[in-house]
Amino acid sequence: MIEANGRYIVRCLQKATKEKAKYVEVKQAFHDAYFELMQKMSEKTLFKNGSCATANSYYFDKHGDASLPTPFPPIWRWFRVRLSSLDSHRFEKEVPALSRQKGRISQKETAVNA
C-alpha cells in the first residue's frame, strides 16, 4: 500500500514539475466525494458490524469511525493510483494566500511565527 501511495505522490510531483506548479491541492468536491465513498464502503468492513459496537478500541474515533487506510483491496489502490486522472487536483504556479478559514494560517503569519 505504501508503494502505491508513493507512486501517487510521484505522479503529482511529476505533473507539478511539468506545469511549473508550486502548489498542489485536492479539489474540495473530489475530496468530499472520495470521503463519502470511503464512509459508505467502510460500512461493509468488520469494524462496522454489530460485534464491534461495544468495543473500546483505539481504532475508533469519537464518531465511532475506525481508522483504516482503505476499505478496498490493495490491488484496487494499485490500479487507481496508476490509471486515475489527476483532474481531481489543482496545480497552481503560485502558492495561494491561505486564510484562517478551516483552521488554516496564512503564509505571512507562518513566516512571522517561524
Residue pairs with C-beta under 8 A, 6 or more apart in sequence:
1 69
1 70
1 74
1 77
4 74
4 77
4 78
4 80
4 81
5 77
5 81
7 81
7 82
8 81
11 81
11 86
12 24
12 86
12 89
13 24
15 21
15 24
15 86
15 89
15 91
16 22
16 24
16 91
19 91
19 93
20 93
21 91
21 92
21 93
22 92
22 93
22 94
22 95
23 90
23 91
23 92
23 93
23 94
23 95
23 96
24 89
24 90
24 91
24 92
25 89
25 90
25 92
26 88
26 89
26 90
27 88
27 89
27 90
30 88
30 89
34 88
38 70
38 71
39 65
41 71
41 72
42 48
42 65
42 66
42 68
42 71
44 71
45 66
45 68
45 71
46 52
47 59
47 60
47 66
47 68
48 66
52 66
59 66
59 67
59 68
60 66
61 67
70 76
70 77
95 107
97 106
97 107
97 108
98 104
98 105
98 106
98 107
99 106
100 106
105 113
